[in-house]
Amino acid sequence: MGKRIVVPFGPQHPVLPEPIHLDLVLEDERVIEAIPSIGYIHRGLESLVTKRDYKNYVFVAERICGICSFIHSSGYCQGIEAVMEIDVPLRAQYLRVFWSELSRMHSHLLWLGCYADSFGFENLFMNAWRIRESVLDIMEETSGGRVIQGSCKVGGVRRDVSNTRLREIVRSLETIETQITELTEVFLNDSTVMHRTKGVGVLSESDAWKLGAAGPTLRGSGIKSDIRTTGYGAYEFLKMKPVVHHGGDCYARCMVRADELHSSIDLIRQVSDQIPDTEIEVKVTGGPNGEYFSRVEQPRGEAVHYVKGDGSKNLVRHRVRTPTCANIPPLLTMLAGCDLSDVPVIVLSIDPCISCTER
Amino acid sequence: MSYITKSPWIIHYDASSCNGCDIEVLASLTPLYDVERFGIINTGNPKHADIFLITGSVNEQNKEIVQNIYAQMPEPKVVVAIGICASSGGVFRECYNVMGGVDKVIPVDVYVLGCAARPESIIDGVVKGLAVLEERQTALKEGRSIERKVVEVNRSAGKAESANESEVSL
């Protein structure tokens, strides 16, 4: 047995866009244990709910995280709408799916890039982000914002996208789809990449279930769980199959995300075919009285928004349970026993979003 | 516009921002905006960096890390606060756990506004920072000291309101 040493990983680390701190207990080159400490991004934004009008709070809810921003705001609005029993017009629900799926695409492409960077493949990082820019262009054109959209509101959405424009977007997505296929080809079939990801950071099916993993981390371990299949919003009318792979390693999690890019494009195609011509918002009066758990599927997994109101303009409580928070215990299991050089790849493989986790 | 002869290297740290500005910082390095073609490299080592890009309004836990990174950077150095949160606290300024701006902790030279700040404005902020960097380089060569306005925060109160300002030369 070698001598044990502790290597600090983070909070400021080139592979991490956001700060998280891990104390890695090493024996020679092998990680024995990883001890996390969080709190570097904690702002305490849930408490703002008592200071802001529940309609204005949508902007704060959107800024829980800048990557899954639209899905956070739609999850919050969905909760308020359920409490107040508002019938959201169908067109608004379809548009929410449209922007949610674009968010998922940009998030997964961002992740593929950062993931490539984590094993030192700089060129692949640049290519993934180049494709991501074309998704962001669509986002900016339709909603007005690149990463923070502000297009969701209680009772509907702020902007409409014309049917002709939707069809044009679907056509431009075909080009993006070819580029994505070329890109994921490298992630899934290149022998150097496979060497760094196959069999690394294995999370068994039973561990994933027991430790409560969420999203691609859970689906990469062979468990079929996707909140979109519960049919919230317009997902009720759309056909989708959750992407499941069985490896449980970094490679399987990468495969899940690569396939989800295609399923997102397919969902956007269905939206453009089926979208009905109705209003995009309803007028909302009064204050929410009651409580509701709203569940949405984020790029990183299931997010739960709990809202509780007492009939006044301010809510009493807003609580978010985010996917990365659920994925940290599985991450610690993956890290135990791995090589020090694989730590960045494994940490990135759960797609950590610390802003969501700490709020 | 400055005529600096060597490419500046940047270091980026997220001090409790929502991530939006951070991914825009990274986006300005990637093919569409591509500042790397000018030799600007995102380094992970504070000792190699000239420009400190910092996002978010800084909370109590990462205050020391921000000060630590800043202290490790060699002179001349420039701090660019990115996004409205880093400038004034923005939408989070009334939250209980934020200091309300990077300038409560370290001296800031350039403020880039926006929520999230666009890559164009981030690049513009860095270019503005280059002028400051050049001026400090000449100052160092001529043996002058670099004047910076440092804002100190009353630690026991920990609140932005109780900040007292003082002029210090570093």
Interface residues (C-beta under 8 A of the other chain):
Chain A: P11 Q12 H13 P14 V15 P17 E18 P19 G39 Y40 I41 H42 R43 G44 L45 S47 L48 K51 F59 V60 R63 I64 C65 G66 I67 S69 L110 G113 F125 M126 N127 W129 R130 E133 L136 G145 R146 V147 I148 C353 I354 S355
Chain B: H12 Y13 D14 A15 S16 S17 C18 N19 G20 C21 D22 I23 E24 L26 A27 T30 P31 L32 N42 T43 G44 P46 G56 S57 N59 Q61 N62 I65 I69 V91 F92 E94 C95 Y96 N97 V98 C115 A116 R118
